[in-house]
């Protein structure tokens, strides 16, 4: 689940760069630090017959660099700290942090590094990158949409789906979905 969240966050960051570049590249070009106070990394895992659970990561950091001359060279780097996972249910949170899922004691970070950004519309982009969780790395894709640009602050809405089994986190399948849906808001501050 963490890899998916990280993947989404990273993809969101990656998508954010191209999206903004598509709207007003000259204004958006530059480097941004993702601000945890204006950002969120949320996820949902469905359950057979309905239900499932939602969660979020409380700690993460990252950067977005938007290239003025070539949107495809824009970069997103995102690190998520799986020990910060929260669902509002202590028992589930402890299980997610355990070696059955994130193994946060031995794998304290989930990382996403973009490899390409492709503009898909005036305010949208597809961000592809390498997601690493529990020592396993796979290519993942996220969709990003520019949600605002004001006074040196840029905001993106990022979504995507990650298969948790790829990262050795498939405990509970098929009762719980193998697909983790990510819904992220990434806000970056120039500088």
NUKOLLO-457021 format. One record per atom (N, C-alpha, C): x, y, z. Coordinates in steps of 0.1 Angstrom, whole numbers, plus 5000, padded with zeros to 4 digits. Example, Ala and Ser with C-alpha at 12.3 -4.5 7.8 and 13.67 -1.06 7.14 Angstrom:
2
513249435078
512349555078
513249675078
512849785071
513749895071
512950005079
END
This chain:
191
500849885000
500050005000
500950125000
501950125008
502850245008
503450274994
503850174987
504450194974
503450274965
502250234967
501150294958
501050444962
501050464975
500950604980
502150684975
503250624977
504450694973
504350714958
504050614951
503950624936
502950734932
501850744939
500950854936
501450984939
502050994951
502651124954
503651164945
504551074941
505651114932
505051144919
504051064914
503551094901
502751224901
502151244912
501451374913
502351484912
503451474919
504451584917
504951594903
505251484897
505651484883
504651544874
503451504876
502351554867
502151694869
502351744881
502151884884
503151964876
504251924874
505252004866
504752024852
504451914845
504051934831
502752004830
501851984839
500552044838
500752194838
501452244848
501652384849
502352444837
503352364833
504152404821
503252424809
502152344808
501252354797
500452484797
500152534809
499352654811
500152784809
501252794816
502052914815
503452884819
504152814811
505452764814
506352874819
506352984813
507253094817
507053134831
505853134836
505453164849
505753054859
505552934855
505752814863
507152754864
507952794854
509252734854
510052764867
510752664871
511552674883
511452554892
512052574904
512052464914
511052494925
510352394930
509452404941
509652294951
509452334964
509552234975
508152204979
507752074979
506452034983
506252064998
505152135000
504752185014
503752085020
504152015031
503251925037
501951995043
502052125046
500952195052
499852215042
500152225029
499052245019
498852125010
499552015014
499451895006
498851775013
498351675006
497851555012
498151435003
498451315009
498551195001
497651095007
496451075000
495450985005
495350864996
494850755002
494650634994
493350554999
492850474990
491750384993
492050244989
491650144997
491750004993
490349944995
489749894984
488449834984
488449694990
487249654993
487049524999
485949454992
486049324990
485049244983
483749254990
482649284983
481349304990
481149444995
482049534992
481849674997
482749705009
482849825011
483649875023
485149885019
486049845028
487449865026
487849975036
488950045033
489350155042
490150255034
490150375040
490850495035
492050525045
493050585039
494150625048
494950745042
495950785049
496750895044
498150885050
499050955044
500450955050
500651095056
501051105068
501251225075
502551295072
503651215069
504951275066
505451235052
505851335045
506451325032
507251445028
508051435019
508851555014
509151534999
509451644992
509751624978
509951764971
510351744958
510651864950
510051844936
509751954930
509151964917
510052064909
510552024898
511352114889
510652124876
510252234872
509552254859
510552314849
510852244838
511752294828
511052384818
511552504817
510952604808
511052574794
512152514790
512452484775
511852354771
511752254780
511252124776
510552054788
509252054787
508352004798
508751854801
509151784791
509451644793
510751624801
511451724803
512651724812
512351764826
511151794829
510751834842
510951714852
511051744865
511351634874
510451644886
510151524892
509451514905
510151414913
510551444925
511151354935
510251354947
509851244952
508951234964
509351124973
509451154986
509751054996
508651055006
508050935009
507050915019
507550825030
507150865042
507550795054
506450705059
506550575056
505350485059
504950475073
505850505083
505450495097
504450605100
504250705091
503250805093
501850775088
501650645083
500350605078
499250615088
498150665084
497050675094
495650645087
494850565094
493550535088
492450575098
492850615110
491850645121
491550525129
492150405126
491950285133
493350225137
493650235150
494950205155
495450065152
494549965152
494849825149
495349815134
494549885125
494949875111
496249955108
496450065115
497650145114
498850055118
498749995129
499849905134
500149795124
499149735118
499249625108
499949675096
499549795091
500149855079
501649885081
502049925093
503449955096
504249825098
503649715100
504349585103
504949535091
505749425094
506449355083
505549285073
504249275076
503349215067
502949315055
503149445057
502749535047
503949635044
504049745051
505149845048
506549805053
506549725064
507749695071
508549825074
507949925080
508550055081
509750055090
509949955099
511149945107
512349915098
512249835088
513349805079
513349875066
512249935063
512050015050
511450145054
512150245059
511650365064
511150465054
511450445041
511050535031
510550465019
509550535012
509050494999
509450614990
510050584979
510550684970
509950674956
509650794950
509250804936
510150904930
510750864918
511550954910
511050954896
510651064891
510051064877
511151034867
510650974856
511550944844
511051014832
509751054832
509251134820
507951204824
507651314818
506451394820
505951424806
504651384804
504051404791
502751484792
502751594785
501551684786
500451614779
499251614785
498051544779
496951644777
497051774781
496051874779
496652004783
495852114783
496252244787
496652254801
496052174810
496352174824
496552034830
496851934821
497051804826
498351734820
498751634827
499951564823
499951424829
500751334822
500951204827
502451194831
502651154844
503951144850
504251004852
505450964846
505950824847
507150824855
507350724864
508550724872
508750594879
509850584886
510250464894
509850474908
508950384912
508550384926
509250264933
509850304945
510650204952
509950184966
509650064970
509050034983
509449894987
509849874999
510249735004
511349674995
512249764990
513349714982
513049674968
511749704963
511349664950
511049794942
511449794930
511249914921
510549874909
509449954906
508749934893
508350074888
508050074875
507550194868
506050204871
505650334874
504250364877
503950494870
502650514868
502150634861
501050694869
501050834869
500050904876
499551024867
498251064869
497751174862
497751294871
498151404865
498151534873
497451644866
496751724874
496051844869
496451964877
496752064870
497152194876
495852244883
496052274896
494852324904
495052464909
496152524905
496352664909
497852714909
497952844906
499352904906
499153044911
499753074922
499653204928
500753244937
501353354935
502353414944
503453314948
504053244938
505153154940
504753014945
503452994945
502852864950
502152794939
502452664937
501752584926
501052464933
499852434928
499052324934
498652234923
498752094926
498351994916
497451894923
496451844915
495651724920
496151604912
496551504919
497251384913
496451264917
496251174907
495551044909
496250934902
496050814907
496650694901
496250574908
496650454902
496350324908
497750254908
497950174919
499150094921
498749964925
499349854920
499149714924
500049684936
499549664947
500349644959
501149514959
500649414952
501349284951
502749294945
502949394936
504249414930
505349444940
504949494951
505849534962
505849444974
505249324972
505249234983
504249264994
503149344991
502249385001
500849334998
500749214993
499449154989
498749074999
499149095012
498449025023
496949065022
496048975024
494649005025
493848995012
494648975000
493948954988
493448814987
492348784981
491548874973
490448944981
490348924994
489248985002
489449145001
490649195002
490949335000
491549344986
491249454979
491649474966
493249484965
493749434954
495149444951
495449584946
494449664942
494549794936
494449904947
495449984948
495450104958
495150224949
494050294952
493750424945
494250534953
495050624946
495650734952
494950864948
494750954957
494251084955
495051184963
495851264955
496751354962
496551504958
496851584968
497051724965
498451764968
499151814959
500551854961
500752004958
501152074969
501352214968
502852244970
503452314960
504852344961
505052494962
506152524969
506552664971
507852694963
507852794955
509052824947
510252854956
511352804952
512552844960
513452724962
END
